[in-house]
Amino acid sequence: MTDKTLFEPYALGAIKLSNRIVMAPLTRNRAGAGFVPGDLTTQYYAQRASAGLIITEATQISQQGQGYQDTPGIYTQTQIDGWRRVTAAVHEKGGRIVLQLWHVGRISNVDLQPNGGQPVAPSAIRAATKTFVNNAFVDVSVPRALEIEELAGIVNDFRQAAANAIKAGFDGVEVHGANGYLLEQFAKDGANVRTDAYGGSVENRARLMLEVTAAVAQEIGAERTGIRISPVSPANGISCSDPQAQYDYIVDQLDAIGIAYIHVVEGATGGPRDVAPFDYGSLRRRFSKTYIANNGYSLDLAASHLADGKADLIAFGRPFIANPDLVERLQSSAPLAEIDPATIYGGGAAGYTDYPRFTETSGS
């Protein structure tokens, strides 16, 4: 089946979208020397420009913010120049694209950190997870707790990265506040046992995420700013004792900042939607602008949630890897190609830019 609503134009803040299908961020570990996106990355995103909105792979705001090998940055001029080629190619095909801004916090390894230092986190608690470095999955390193005097610098790194993204031609940015990375580490008490102004209460734990979002919105305009959140996802060993209270408060404050959208991972990232009880409708009611729903959406579920007003836009992630023409396939009910799991992370064109369009496989 198809649903016209999914394929109709939509105004996302200052960004005019051709349809309501969003390409979710997908880490592919293919940045070149200097963590610069290259020609393959330009081709990859241009191939998927029929998405109403592309949200790029997570992109570190500083070397300290890096947690995996060969992920791109947005803190040097050569990185800005590399991304400018990507945005130009997407815009040439009529697409819209925003950059996801990333600081991984404790989800890193000393081999990726400046001068081999420890990763940073709200508290010195190692996550029960692995990262991808030196072409292998290895345990993350023990982090050190950030000093309160360092947090203003983190906020400024996000602000500068947002400014750099606009210089690179992006239509906006998405703050990565999900999946167990730094901003979520502060928000959730499984990773944050601080006793200062950034720990303890719901309000204190939300402080850094909200300060970053406000700084980004001030820098580039709230109408070009979004954020990704994952209230109950256990990704990267994260946990929270009070997710409903925490995220009701966070979304109230995000609405007050006036940003263009919230991008909500409903359930476990890349896993079951019903991993834990949570009222996503509460977030939907609290946020007056665009709600992007994410996680395990089929065409039928997307159409149903749009028709019922549960979401404004629907994000698809992994299906975009093997289906550069996902929008066209969904619109025509064409079968979806399967991902080659061996080529998801790292490598070259194989499993990245060589997936054919349906018309190329069907002979039509």
DABELZI-V46865 format. One record per helix or strand. SS is the DSSP state (A for helix, B for strand). FROM is the first residue (numbers start at 1). LEN is the number of residues. Records with the same first field share a line. If there is no record, write none. Layout:
BEGIN
SS->FROM-LEN  FROM-LEN
END
This chain:
BEGIN
A->4-4  33-3  39-9  77-16  110-3  114-3  148-20  182-6  202-19  222-3  235-3  243-15  280-7  299-9  319-4  326-7  341-3  358-5
B->10-3  15-3  21-3  32-1  36-1  53-8  73-1  97-6  120-2  130-4  136-4  144-2  172-6  225-5  261-5  290-5  313-4
END
